[in-house]
Every structure is written in structure tokens, then in C-alpha cells.
Amino acid sequence: MVALRLQRKGTKNRPYYKIVAADKRAPRDGRYIEQIGTYDPLVEGENWKIDVEKANKWISNGAQPSDTVSDIIRKAKKA
């Protein structure tokens, strides 16, 4: 099964994340199928960029988004 989730990047105490479609069995920072966006929790305001069309395509094909990714997708659809 495919999951839409965050992949941690950055350095110690300075994280940023890629929003990726990955096999559910793969490790958090391991291989992914496709990158669909980014998320930077240290930035004020709009701290995410996501391709909503790609996210919707993956969800329609059965991918399960994580809680954080589903919140980001919801915010992106409002904007």
C-alpha cells in the first residue's frame, strides 16, 4: 500500500520535510515513489508547498495520507 507522508531532511534542530508518496513498508527516510511537496515547520505563515493534483491522484488510487499530510492538503485546497 502507498502512503503520503513526510520524509525528514535538514540538520539537527533545523528540520524540513519532503511530502512524498512511499510504500508503507519503507523506512521513514528511505525510498519514495514521488515527491509531491515540501513542508518547513520553522517558517512563519504558509510553510508548505504541495501539488494538490498529484496528491488527489494518489488518494484516488488508494494512497493513505498521514494526519499531518492530510491537514496540509486540506489547507492547500482552501488557499
Summary of the structure (lengths in Angstrom):
residues: 79
radius of gyration: 12.1
end to end distance: 29.2
largest distance: 35.6
contacts: 212
relative contact order: 0.26
helix: 27%
strand: 39%
